[in-house]
Amino acid sequence: MLSIDELKFDQKGLIPAIVTDDETDQVLTLAYMNRESLAISIKEGRTCFWSRSRQCLWRKGETSGNVQHIVSITADCDKDALLVRVKKDGPACHTGAQSCFFQPVYEGENPSFSYEGLMELLRGRKENPKDGSYTTYLFEKGLDKILKKVGEESTEVIIAAKAQDKKETIYEIADLAYHVMVLMIEAGISLEDIKKELASRHVIDHKVKQEKMT
């Protein structure tokens, strides 16, 4: 185990800390620590950083409740950067996004895909509207338009599946998944909410349909 004194802080007494989700490996944020904030993080088991703009310590979640519980802290080979793995209580970004990294700058010919990444892109289009974006258009039109598209895509899935057209069914399921995820962003529902709901059920062998009494 390295001691804090063995780490290499910069001329301002800071060291960059890359924070990742321990469950998904998603990069959540890049922040900075000084010796004091790192010591507090280790002592309390939750992230504490040094704010370069406010010039003060800040504990992640002290006002929002989105605390990051530390699983491990690892230094890189040069001992001048930290990787902090956490279990989080809520979004990492002040915008409400799960990760601070959601604004594309460049994508190669075969960009990697994850549901978490797509959710961040969708959330980015809602928080930062972009002219000409279909996703931004859906958010601007609102819930009724989004629900209409979910209904239409559900029908398209049924038609393609009934025709036993595998390629078309895959295409329509992808369309449906996209529109459902837009709905999730609009309704404030996260992937974690869905995972927890599925985990609470015996979804493979037993499904009970909950019906509202009218």
Secondary structure, 3 states (H helix, E strand, C coil): CCCHHHCCCCCCCCEEEEEEECCCCCEEEEEEECHHHHHHHHHHCECEEEECCCCEEEECCCCCCCCEEEEEEEECCCCCCEEEEEEECCCCCCCCCCCCCCCCCCCCCCCCCCHHHHHHHHHHHHHCCCCCCHHHHHHHHCHHHHHHHHHHHHHHHHHHHHCCCHHHHHHHHHHHHHHHHHHHHHHCCCHHHHHHHHHCCCCCCCCCCCCCCC
